[in-house]
Amino acid sequence: MPAHLSSGLAARESATLALAAGTSVDSLVRAWETFDTASVKAALDELLGRPDPAAAVSEQVLPALVRAAVDEATCARIGARRLTGDPAGAVAQV
């Protein structure tokens, strides 16, 4: 929303665009999680087709990618703890 406001849009228009962007980012994350390349491309096309694609990447796509990576790492650690019984989550080397 700050990028929209700084570009001169009214608060209502900025909020509308920001909420719509959240939907696109949510679609992008779901597509990443399911390895759905067609949906990833569609969501990225929508996000990058906006008036300020650099803002979309820096304010929406990259933070979503970081959250997805952190969530994946957290899930992997929890899964390793459950599989190995190791509270530190270390997995034995094969």
N, C-alpha and C positions, 0 to 999 in steps of 0.2 A: 504494500500500500504506500509506503513512503516514496517509492520511485514514481508512482503515479501522481502523488501529490506534488512532488518536486517538478514533474513535467508540466504542471499547470492544470491538471484535472481537478474537478470539484471533489469534495470529500465523499459524496454519495457515489459518484462514478468510480472513484478510486477503490472504495469498499466493494463495489460490485465486481470490479475486475480482480481484486484480491481474492474474493470468495470463489470466483470462477477458476482462478489459478489453483486454488487448493484442490478443487475437483480434478484438474488435470494432473497435478502432482500425485494425488492419491491414485489415480488411474495408472500413472507411470510406475509408482511403487508396486502396485498389485501386479503389473505386467512384469516387472523385474523379478518379483518373487516366484512367478509361475513360468518364467523364461518364455514369455509370449512376445516374440520379436515384432510381430505385426502391431500389437497394441503398444509396445514401447515406441515404435516408429511413429504411430499416430499421435500418441501423447506428446512426444518430442516435437513433432511437426506443429502441433497446436501451440505448445509453449514457445517455440522459437519463431512462430509466425506472428507474434505480438509486436506492438510498436517498439518495444525495447527488449530485444532478445538477450542482450548481455545482462540486464537486470533479472530476467527470468532465470537465467542460468545461475547467477550469483546468489539470488535471494530465494530461489525455490528448488531448482534441480540439484545443485551441489549439497545444500543442507539435507535434502531428502535422501541423497545417496549416502551421506555420512550416517544419518539415522539408520538406514537400512543395513549398512556395514556393521554398525555397532550392535544392532539387534541380532544380526547373523553371528557375530563373534560371541555375544552373550549366550545365544542358543547353543552354540558349539561347546562353550565351556560347561553349561548346565548338562548337556548331553554326555560330555566326557565324564563328568562327575557321576552321573547315573550309571554309565556303562562300566566304569572302572572302580567305582566306590572310593575314588581318590578325591578328598575334599578340595584339593588344589586344582583339580580338573586336568592334571597332566595325563597324557596318553602314552602308554609304553611304546618304545621304539621297536619296530619290527626288524 
